[in-house]
Every structure is written in C-alpha cells, then in structure tokens.
Amino acid sequence: MEITITGRRMPITDPIRAYAEEKIGNSMKVMDINPLDAEVVLHVEKNPANATPAICEVTLRTKGHIVRVEESEEDMYAAIDEAADKVTRQLRKYKTRVIDRR
C-alpha cells in the first residue's frame, strides 16, 4: 500500500499528512490486495461564498478498478473523515462483488 498526499494552493503540514495517512490507510485495510495505491489531494477554495471550502479528493487504483471520492467540508479534518468513510463503503462494495463472482 502506497499513499501519496499532495496539496493544491496550500502547504501540507505534518499533522494533516499523518491524519490523512492514518484515516485513508485504515480504510484501505478492508482490501487485502497488495498493489493498492492511493492518491490524496487536499485543497482549499478561496471563494468566500462557498460554505465548504476544504476539499479532499481520494483516488485508489487496484487491478482493473478505480475508486474515486471527493468530499468538501468546512474543516480539512472533517473532509478527510468523510472521504475515508466513503472509500471504506466503496471498497466493501467492490470486495463483495469480487467475492460473489468467484
């Protein structure tokens, strides 16, 4: 498992990096596939009219399948939490589909 965390128009601090690695890493443990790579992109929109400026995008690549999640919240930590929950749900759905085929 490899997790790549990048920031657009914002610096990525060590606490945010550790938090994202922990949350996304825990949600990736649902799948026991070895070549599972994750890309996490964090960015904040500057528009004052936007109520949820913190955005977290997660892209997971497995063998033959891509899981993509995008969440926006008021706080970056809340956006990471919501994205991790969605990733967990989508990976469980994918895993049950793969098991049912076999």
N, CA, C and O atoms as CSV, one atom per row, in Angstrom:
chain,resi,resn,atom,element,x,y,z
A,1,MET,N,N,0.838,-1.183,0.000
A,1,MET,CA,C,0.000,0.000,0.000
A,1,MET,C,C,0.881,1.244,0.000
A,1,MET,O,O,1.799,1.391,0.806
A,2,GLU,N,N,0.570,2.108,-0.913
A,2,GLU,CA,C,1.319,3.346,-1.018
A,2,GLU,C,C,0.326,4.505,-1.052
A,2,GLU,O,O,-0.618,4.501,-1.842
A,3,ILE,N,N,0.549,5.499,-0.188
A,3,ILE,CA,C,-0.326,6.657,-0.103
A,3,ILE,C,C,0.482,7.894,-0.450
A,3,ILE,O,O,1.502,8.175,0.180
A,4,THR,N,N,0.023,8.641,-1.462
A,4,THR,CA,C,0.665,9.873,-1.876
A,4,THR,C,C,-0.259,11.031,-1.521
A,4,THR,O,O,-1.409,11.067,-1.959
A,5,ILE,N,N,0.242,11.981,-0.728
A,5,ILE,CA,C,-0.569,13.113,-0.296
A,5,ILE,C,C,0.035,14.387,-0.879
A,5,ILE,O,O,1.218,14.671,-0.690
A,6,THR,N,N,-0.797,15.151,-1.591
A,6,THR,CA,C,-0.361,16.410,-2.171
A,6,THR,C,C,-1.353,17.506,-1.825
A,6,THR,O,O,-2.506,17.237,-1.488
A,7,GLY,N,N,-0.895,18.727,-1.911
A,7,GLY,CA,C,-1.751,19.869,-1.628
A,7,GLY,C,C,-1.744,20.843,-2.788
A,7,GLY,O,O,-0.697,21.118,-3.373
A,8,ARG,N,N,-2.893,21.353,-3.113
A,8,ARG,CA,C,-3.008,22.369,-4.155
A,8,ARG,C,C,-3.317,23.700,-3.485
A,8,ARG,O,O,-4.276,23.820,-2.722
A,9,ARG,N,N,-2.502,24.683,-3.779
A,9,ARG,CA,C,-2.671,26.036,-3.243
A,9,ARG,C,C,-2.678,26.085,-1.718
A,9,ARG,O,O,-3.254,26.999,-1.128
A,10,MET,N,N,-2.047,25.114,-1.087
A,10,MET,CA,C,-1.925,25.114,0.371
A,10,MET,C,C,-0.760,24.222,0.776
A,10,MET,O,O,-0.491,23.219,0.116
A,11,PRO,N,N,-0.071,24.574,1.849
A,11,PRO,CA,C,1.005,23.694,2.321
A,11,PRO,C,C,0.417,22.528,3.120
A,11,PRO,O,O,-0.580,22.686,3.824
A,12,ILE,N,N,1.039,21.373,3.001
A,12,ILE,CA,C,0.619,20.197,3.757
A,12,ILE,C,C,1.491,20.115,5.005
A,12,ILE,O,O,2.697,19.889,4.914
A,13,THR,N,N,0.877,20.298,6.164
A,13,THR,CA,C,1.619,20.225,7.420
A,13,THR,C,C,1.747,18.762,7.854
A,13,THR,O,O,1.036,17.888,7.358
A,14,ASP,N,N,2.648,18.522,8.772
A,14,ASP,CA,C,2.871,17.154,9.254
A,14,ASP,C,C,1.641,16.567,9.955
A,14,ASP,O,O,1.341,15.394,9.734
A,15,PRO,N,N,0.909,17.328,10.796
A,15,PRO,CA,C,-0.291,16.734,11.411
A,15,PRO,C,C,-1.366,16.350,10.394
A,15,PRO,O,O,-2.006,15.309,10.534
A,16,ILE,N,N,-1.564,17.179,9.381
A,16,ILE,CA,C,-2.568,16.841,8.362
A,16,ILE,C,C,-2.119,15.626,7.569
A,16,ILE,O,O,-2.933,14.755,7.262
A,17,ARG,N,N,-0.832,15.554,7.230
A,17,ARG,CA,C,-0.301,14.404,6.493
A,17,ARG,C,C,-0.470,13.117,7.302
A,17,ARG,O,O,-0.903,12.098,6.765
A,18,ALA,N,N,-0.128,13.162,8.589
A,18,ALA,CA,C,-0.253,11.970,9.436
A,18,ALA,C,C,-1.711,11.551,9.586
A,18,ALA,O,O,-2.026,10.362,9.560
A,19,TYR,N,N,-2.599,12.528,9.742
A,19,TYR,CA,C,-4.028,12.234,9.906
A,19,TYR,C,C,-4.588,11.590,8.647
A,19,TYR,O,O,-5.321,10.604,8.725
A,20,ALA,N,N,-4.245,12.144,7.481
A,20,ALA,CA,C,-4.744,11.589,6.217
A,20,ALA,C,C,-4.196,10.188,5.988
A,20,ALA,O,O,-4.933,9.301,5.558
A,21,GLU,N,N,-2.910,9.974,6.269
A,21,GLU,CA,C,-2.330,8.640,6.105
A,21,GLU,C,C,-3.001,7.629,7.016
A,21,GLU,O,O,-3.256,6.496,6.607
A,22,GLU,N,N,-3.288,8.028,8.249
A,22,GLU,CA,C,-3.931,7.121,9.195
A,22,GLU,C,C,-5.344,6.763,8.744
A,22,GLU,O,O,-5.702,5.586,8.703
A,23,LYS,N,N,-6.146,7.771,8.406
A,23,LYS,CA,C,-7.547,7.534,8.045
A,23,LYS,C,C,-7.681,6.758,6.740
A,23,LYS,O,O,-8.426,5.780,6.675
A,24,ILE,N,N,-6.971,7.182,5.709
A,24,ILE,CA,C,-7.065,6.503,4.415
A,24,ILE,C,C,-6.424,5.120,4.500
A,24,ILE,O,O,-6.911,4.175,3.880
A,25,GLY,N,N,-5.345,4.994,5.256
A,25,GLY,CA,C,-4.706,3.689,5.443
A,25,GLY,C,C,-5.621,2.707,6.141
A,25,GLY,O,O,-5.665,1.534,5.769
A,26,ASN,N,N,-6.362,3.166,7.159
A,26,ASN,CA,C,-7.308,2.289,7.847
A,26,ASN,C,C,-8.444,1.865,6.927
A,26,ASN,O,O,-8.904,0.725,7.001
A,27,SER,N,N,-8.898,2.756,6.068
A,27,SER,CA,C,-9.981,2.378,5.159
A,27,SER,C,C,-9.480,1.445,4.062
A,27,SER,O,O,-10.259,0.662,3.518
A,28,MET,N,N,-8.191,1.514,3.727
A,28,MET,CA,C,-7.634,0.626,2.708
A,28,MET,C,C,-7.405,-0.779,3.246
A,28,MET,O,O,-7.213,-1.706,2.458
A,29,LYS,N,N,-7.418,-0.966,4.553
A,29,LYS,CA,C,-7.200,-2.294,5.130
A,29,LYS,C,C,-8.366,-3.236,4.858
A,29,LYS,O,O,-8.253,-4.440,5.090
A,30,VAL,N,N,-9.484,-2.704,4.368
A,30,VAL,CA,C,-10.625,-3.546,4.015
A,30,VAL,C,C,-10.233,-4.508,2.907
A,30,VAL,O,O,-10.624,-5.675,2.911
A,31,MET,N,N,-9.444,-3.996,1.947
A,31,MET,CA,C,-8.989,-4.824,0.842
A,31,MET,C,C,-7.625,-5.414,1.197
A,31,MET,O,O,-6.758,-4.725,1.735
A,32,ASP,N,N,-7.453,-6.683,0.891
A,32,ASP,CA,C,-6.180,-7.348,1.159
A,32,ASP,C,C,-5.348,-7.481,-0.107
A,32,ASP,O,O,-4.473,-8.342,-0.187
A,33,ILE,N,N,-5.615,-6.634,-1.095
A,33,ILE,CA,C,-4.882,-6.688,-2.355
A,33,ILE,C,C,-3.588,-5.909,-2.190
A,33,ILE,O,O,-3.596,-4.804,-1.647
A,34,ASN,N,N,-2.485,-6.467,-2.648
A,34,ASN,CA,C,-1.192,-5.829,-2.475
A,34,ASN,C,C,-0.982,-4.596,-3.347
A,34,ASN,O,O,-0.572,-3.565,-2.814
A,35,PRO,N,N,-1.236,-4.635,-4.657
A,35,PRO,CA,C,-0.956,-3.430,-5.442
A,35,PRO,C,C,-2.070,-2.394,-5.344
A,35,PRO,O,O,-2.707,-2.065,-6.344
A,36,LEU,N,N,-2.300,-1.887,-4.149
A,36,LEU,CA,C,-3.338,-0.886,-3.918
A,36,LEU,C,C,-2.639,0.445,-3.654
A,36,LEU,O,O,-1.975,0.612,-2.631
A,37,ASP,N,N,-2.791,1.386,-4.577
A,37,ASP,CA,C,-2.155,2.695,-4.460
A,37,ASP,C,C,-3.223,3.754,-4.261
A,37,ASP,O,O,-4.302,3.685,-4.849
A,38,ALA,N,N,-2.909,4.743,-3.419
A,38,ALA,CA,C,-3.855,5.823,-3.137
A,38,ALA,C,C,-3.197,7.169,-3.382
A,38,ALA,O,O,-2.036,7.385,-3.032
A,39,GLU,N,N,-3.954,8.067,-3.987
A,39,GLU,CA,C,-3.526,9.448,-4.160
A,39,GLU,C,C,-4.538,10.332,-3.442
A,39,GLU,O,O,-5.735,10.261,-3.720
A,40,VAL,N,N,-4.061,11.162,-2.522
A,40,VAL,CA,C,-4.915,12.073,-1.775
A,40,VAL,C,C,-4.511,13.495,-2.149
A,40,VAL,O,O,-3.347,13.873,-2.019
A,41,VAL,N,N,-5.473,14.272,-2.611
A,41,VAL,CA,C,-5.231,15.665,-2.979
A,41,VAL,C,C,-6.092,16.535,-2.078
A,41,VAL,O,O,-7.315,16.393,-2.044
A,42,LEU,N,N,-5.445,17.435,-1.351
A,42,LEU,CA,C,-6.136,18.343,-0.442
A,42,LEU,C,C,-6.016,19.758,-0.974
A,42,LEU,O,O,-4.929,20.191,-1.355
A,43,HIS,N,N,-7.136,20.484,-1.004
A,43,HIS,CA,C,-7.054,21.886,-1.392
A,43,HIS,C,C,-8.196,22.675,-0.776
A,43,HIS,O,O,-9.224,22.124,-0.383
A,44,VAL,N,N,-7.981,23.987,-0.704
A,44,VAL,CA,C,-8.948,24.898,-0.099
A,44,VAL,C,C,-9.325,25.935,-1.145
A,44,VAL,O,O,-8.455,26.543,-1.767
A,45,GLU,N,N,-10.628,26.135,-1.338
A,45,GLU,CA,C,-11.093,27.149,-2.271
A,45,GLU,C,C,-11.166,28.491,-1.564
A,45,GLU,O,O,-11.522,28.563,-0.388
A,46,LYS,N,N,-10.832,29.543,-2.277
A,46,LYS,CA,C,-10.760,30.881,-1.700
A,46,LYS,C,C,-12.068,31.667,-1.799
A,46,LYS,O,O,-12.150,32.783,-1.287
A,47,ASN,N,N,-13.080,31.113,-2.441
A,47,ASN,CA,C,-14.340,31.816,-2.639
A,47,ASN,C,C,-15.067,31.988,-1.302
A,47,ASN,O,O,-15.400,30.986,-0.669
A,48,PRO,N,N,-15.326,33.218,-0.849
A,48,PRO,CA,C,-15.996,33.409,0.450
A,48,PRO,C,C,-17.458,32.992,0.437
A,48,PRO,O,O,-18.041,32.788,1.502
A,49,ALA,N,N,-18.067,32.860,-0.731
A,49,ALA,CA,C,-19.465,32.446,-0.802
A,49,ALA,C,C,-19.628,30.938,-0.629
A,49,ALA,O,O,-20.739,30.464,-0.390
A,50,ASN,N,N,-18.541,30.181,-0.746
A,50,ASN,CA,C,-18.592,28.733,-0.612
A,50,ASN,C,C,-18.610,28.371,0.868
A,50,ASN,O,O,-17.713,28.761,1.616
A,51,ALA,N,N,-19.627,27.629,1.291
A,51,ALA,CA,C,-19.759,27.264,2.702
A,51,ALA,C,C,-18.817,26.132,3.100
A,51,ALA,O,O,-18.483,25.995,4.277
A,52,THR,N,N,-18.389,25.327,2.141
A,52,THR,CA,C,-17.498,24.197,2.432
A,52,THR,C,C,-16.240,24.313,1.581
A,52,THR,O,O,-16.163,23.703,0.515
A,53,PRO,N,N,-15.251,25.086,2.031
A,53,PRO,CA,C,-14.075,25.335,1.192
A,53,PRO,C,C,-13.012,24.243,1.212
A,53,PRO,O,O,-12.216,24.163,0.276
A,54,ALA,N,N,-12.968,23.406,2.233
A,54,ALA,CA,C,-11.928,22.374,2.335
A,54,ALA,C,C,-12.354,21.148,1.530
A,54,ALA,O,O,-13.419,20.581,1.775
A,55,ILE,N,N,-11.521,20.739,0.567
A,55,ILE,CA,C,-11.858,19.637,-0.327
A,55,ILE,C,C,-10.781,18.561,-0.239
A,55,ILE,O,O,-9.585,18.853,-0.262
A,56,CYS,N,N,-11.229,17.313,-0.137
A,56,CYS,CA,C,-10.339,16.160,-0.100
A,56,CYS,C,C,-10.739,15.217,-1.227
A,56,CYS,O,O,-11.876,14.747,-1.275
A,57,GLU,N,N,-9.805,14.939,-2.133
A,57,GLU,CA,C,-10.031,14.011,-3.237
A,57,GLU,C,C,-9.156,12.783,-3.025
A,57,GLU,O,O,-7.958,12.906,-2.768
A,58,VAL,N,N,-9.750,11.607,-3.133
A,58,VAL,CA,C,-9.020,10.351,-2.952
A,58,VAL,C,C,-9.231,9.496,-4.190
A,58,VAL,O,O,-10.364,9.300,-4.632
A,59,THR,N,N,-8.138,8.986,-4.750
A,59,THR,CA,C,-8.203,8.086,-5.897
A,59,THR,C,C,-7.423,6.822,-5.551
A,59,THR,O,O,-6.233,6.881,-5.243
A,60,LEU,N,N,-8.105,5.679,-5.604
A,60,LEU,CA,C,-7.480,4.385,-5.337
A,60,LEU,C,C,-7.430,3.578,-6.622
A,60,LEU,O,O,-8.414,3.506,-7.359
A,61,ARG,N,N,-6.296,2.980,-6.883
A,61,ARG,CA,C,-6.138,2.152,-8.072
A,61,ARG,C,C,-5.833,0.719,-7.645
A,61,ARG,O,O,-4.868,0.460,-6.925
A,62,THR,N,N,-6.669,-0.196,-8.102
A,62,THR,CA,C,-6.431,-1.618,-7.881
A,62,THR,C,C,-6.308,-2.275,-9.244
A,62,THR,O,O,-6.259,-1.598,-10.272
A,63,LYS,N,N,-6.259,-3.575,-9.242
A,63,LYS,CA,C,-6.168,-4.287,-10.510
A,63,LYS,C,C,-7.506,-4.191,-11.242
A,63,LYS,O,O,-8.474,-4.852,-10.867
A,64,GLY,N,N,-7.553,-3.374,-12.273
A,64,GLY,CA,C,-8.754,-3.295,-13.094
A,64,GLY,C,C,-9.886,-2.460,-12.538
A,64,GLY,O,O,-10.980,-2.484,-13.102
A,65,HIS,N,N,-9.680,-1.727,-11.466
A,65,HIS,CA,C,-10.755,-0.945,-10.880
A,65,HIS,C,C,-10.190,0.329,-10.264
A,65,HIS,O,O,-9.102,0.316,-9.688
A,66,ILE,N,N,-10.927,1.427,-10.384
A,66,ILE,CA,C,-10.530,2.707,-9.799
A,66,ILE,C,C,-11.661,3.196,-8.910
A,66,ILE,O,O,-12.820,3.233,-9.322
A,67,VAL,N,N,-11.306,3.574,-7.678
A,67,VAL,CA,C,-12.270,4.150,-6.732
A,67,VAL,C,C,-11.900,5.613,-6.563
A,67,VAL,O,O,-10.766,5.940,-6.215
A,68,ARG,N,N,-12.871,6.497,-6.814
A,68,ARG,CA,C,-12.597,7.928,-6.700
A,68,ARG,C,C,-13.651,8.560,-5.816
A,68,ARG,O,O,-14.849,8.339,-5.990
A,69,VAL,N,N,-13.173,9.365,-4.847
A,69,VAL,CA,C,-14.044,10.027,-3.882
A,69,VAL,C,C,-13.641,11.487,-3.782
A,69,VAL,O,O,-12.453,11.809,-3.774
A,70,GLU,N,N,-14.626,12.368,-3.706
A,70,GLU,CA,C,-14.357,13.787,-3.487
A,70,GLU,C,C,-15.340,14.294,-2.439
A,70,GLU,O,O,-16.553,14.159,-2.596
A,71,GLU,N,N,-14.808,14.874,-1.373
A,71,GLU,CA,C,-15.631,15.394,-0.282
A,71,GLU,C,C,-15.226,16.813,0.045
A,71,GLU,O,O,-14.046,17.156,-0.019
A,72,SER,N,N,-16.195,17.642,0.397
A,72,SER,CA,C,-15.897,19.013,0.822
A,72,SER,C,C,-16.620,19.296,2.127
A,72,SER,O,O,-17.789,18.947,2.294
A,73,GLU,N,N,-15.918,19.925,3.037
A,73,GLU,CA,C,-16.449,20.266,4.358
A,73,GLU,C,C,-15.893,21.620,4.772
A,73,GLU,O,O,-15.109,22.234,4.049
A,74,GLU,N,N,-16.314,22.075,5.951
A,74,GLU,CA,C,-15.808,23.342,6.481
A,74,GLU,C,C,-14.364,23.213,6.957
A,74,GLU,O,O,-13.575,24.148,6.820
A,75,ASP,N,N,-14.021,22.057,7.515
A,75,ASP,CA,C,-12.708,21.810,8.090
A,75,ASP,C,C,-12.015,20.708,7.290
A,75,ASP,O,O,-12.680,19.791,6.808
A,76,MET,N,N,-10.697,20.782,7.141
A,76,MET,CA,C,-9.960,19.789,6.367
A,76,MET,C,C,-10.012,18.415,7.030
A,76,MET,O,O,-10.094,17.399,6.339
A,77,TYR,N,N,-9.964,18.374,8.351
A,77,TYR,CA,C,-10.028,17.093,9.056
A,77,TYR,C,C,-11.382,16.423,8.841
A,77,TYR,O,O,-11.447,15.205,8.674
A,78,ALA,N,N,-12.463,17.203,8.843
A,78,ALA,CA,C,-13.795,16.648,8.596
A,78,ALA,C,C,-13.913,16.135,7.165
A,78,ALA,O,O,-14.548,15.108,6.925
A,79,ALA,N,N,-13.307,16.839,6.218
A,79,ALA,CA,C,-13.332,16.388,4.823
A,79,ALA,C,C,-12.582,15.069,4.674
A,79,ALA,O,O,-13.024,14.189,3.935
A,80,ILE,N,N,-11.457,14.920,5.363
A,80,ILE,CA,C,-10.696,13.667,5.318
A,80,ILE,C,C,-11.511,12.533,5.923
A,80,ILE,O,O,-11.520,11.425,5.388
A,81,ASP,N,N,-12.205,12.798,7.046
A,81,ASP,CA,C,-13.057,11.780,7.673
A,81,ASP,C,C,-14.148,11.299,6.725
A,81,ASP,O,O,-14.345,10.096,6.556
A,82,GLU,N,N,-14.856,12.239,6.107
A,82,GLU,CA,C,-15.941,11.884,5.199
A,82,GLU,C,C,-15.423,11.101,3.996
A,82,GLU,O,O,-16.053,10.134,3.568
A,83,ALA,N,N,-14.290,11.508,3.455
A,83,ALA,CA,C,-13.715,10.803,2.307
A,83,ALA,C,C,-13.295,9.387,2.697
A,83,ALA,O,O,-13.488,8.451,1.920
A,84,ALA,N,N,-12.726,9.222,3.882
A,84,ALA,CA,C,-12.315,7.886,4.340
A,84,ALA,C,C,-13.534,6.978,4.516
A,84,ALA,O,O,-13.473,5.793,4.188
A,85,ASP,N,N,-14.636,7.521,5.030
A,85,ASP,CA,C,-15.853,6.720,5.176
A,85,ASP,C,C,-16.397,6.275,3.823
A,85,ASP,O,O,-16.811,5.127,3.661
A,86,LYS,N,N,-16.393,7.184,2.857
A,86,LYS,CA,C,-16.876,6.833,1.517
A,86,LYS,C,C,-15.980,5.796,0.860
A,86,LYS,O,O,-16.469,4.881,0.199
A,87,VAL,N,N,-14.676,5.931,1.037
A,87,VAL,CA,C,-13.736,4.964,0.462
A,87,VAL,C,C,-13.983,3.586,1.058
A,87,VAL,O,O,-13.975,2.588,0.337
A,88,THR,N,N,-14.202,3.523,2.358
A,88,THR,CA,C,-14.465,2.246,3.020
A,88,THR,C,C,-15.725,1.592,2.453
A,88,THR,O,O,-15.729,0.394,2.167
A,89,ARG,N,N,-16.786,2.371,2.292
A,89,ARG,CA,C,-18.029,1.830,1.747
A,89,ARG,C,C,-17.832,1.316,0.324
A,89,ARG,O,O,-18.299,0.227,-0.011
A,90,GLN,N,N,-17.144,2.087,-0.516
A,90,GLN,CA,C,-16.958,1.678,-1.904
A,90,GLN,C,C,-16.058,0.451,-2.017
A,90,GLN,O,O,-16.296,-0.417,-2.856
A,91,LEU,N,N,-15.023,0.373,-1.175
A,91,LEU,CA,C,-14.147,-0.802,-1.218
A,91,LEU,C,C,-14.873,-2.052,-0.732
A,91,LEU,O,O,-14.663,-3.133,-1.281
A,92,ARG,N,N,-15.721,-1.927,0.286
A,92,ARG,CA,C,-16.506,-3.084,0.745
A,92,ARG,C,C,-17.446,-3.561,-0.355
A,92,ARG,O,O,-17.596,-4.763,-0.575
A,93,LYS,N,N,-18.077,-2.618,-1.042
A,93,LYS,CA,C,-18.986,-2.968,-2.132
A,93,LYS,C,C,-18.221,-3.683,-3.241
A,93,LYS,O,O,-18.691,-4.689,-3.772
A,94,TYR,N,N,-17.051,-3.171,-3.590
A,94,TYR,CA,C,-16.228,-3.793,-4.624
A,94,TYR,C,C,-15.767,-5.185,-4.192
A,94,TYR,O,O,-15.761,-6.119,-4.993
A,95,LYS,N,N,-15.386,-5.315,-2.941
A,95,LYS,CA,C,-14.889,-6.600,-2.438
A,95,LYS,C,C,-15.995,-7.662,-2.462
A,95,LYS,O,O,-15.748,-8.803,-2.851
A,96,THR,N,N,-17.207,-7.292,-2.052
A,96,THR,CA,C,-18.298,-8.267,-2.088
A,96,THR,C,C,-18.650,-8.648,-3.523
A,96,THR,O,O,-19.027,-9.790,-3.785
A,97,ARG,N,N,-18.532,-7.712,-4.444
A,97,ARG,CA,C,-18.802,-8.006,-5.848
A,97,ARG,C,C,-17.756,-8.991,-6.391
A,97,ARG,O,O,-18.099,-9.908,-7.137
A,98,VAL,N,N,-16.497,-8.805,-6.022
A,98,VAL,CA,C,-15.427,-9.696,-6.489
A,98,VAL,C,C,-15.595,-11.075,-5.876
A,98,VAL,O,O,-15.397,-12.077,-6.564
A,99,ILE,N,N,-15.953,-11.152,-4.608
A,99,ILE,CA,C,-16.134,-12.448,-3.947
A,99,ILE,C,C,-17.339,-13.186,-4.530
A,99,ILE,O,O,-17.286,-14.403,-4.710
A,100,ASP,N,N,-18.427,-12.467,-4.828
A,100,ASP,CA,C,-19.615,-13.104,-5.379
A,100,ASP,C,C,-19.356,-13.681,-6.762
A,100,ASP,O,O,-19.953,-14.694,-7.126
A,101,ARG,N,N,-18.481,-13.059,-7.537
A,101,ARG,CA,C,-18.169,-13.584,-8.864
A,101,ARG,C,C,-17.445,-14.918,-8.785
A,101,ARG,O,O,-17.667,-15.809,-9.605
A,102,ARG,N,N,-16.580,-15.044,-7.792
A,102,ARG,CA,C,-15.812,-16.286,-7.659
A,102,ARG,C,C,-16.697,-17.356,-7.108
A,102,ARG,O,O,-16.250,-18.487,-6.916
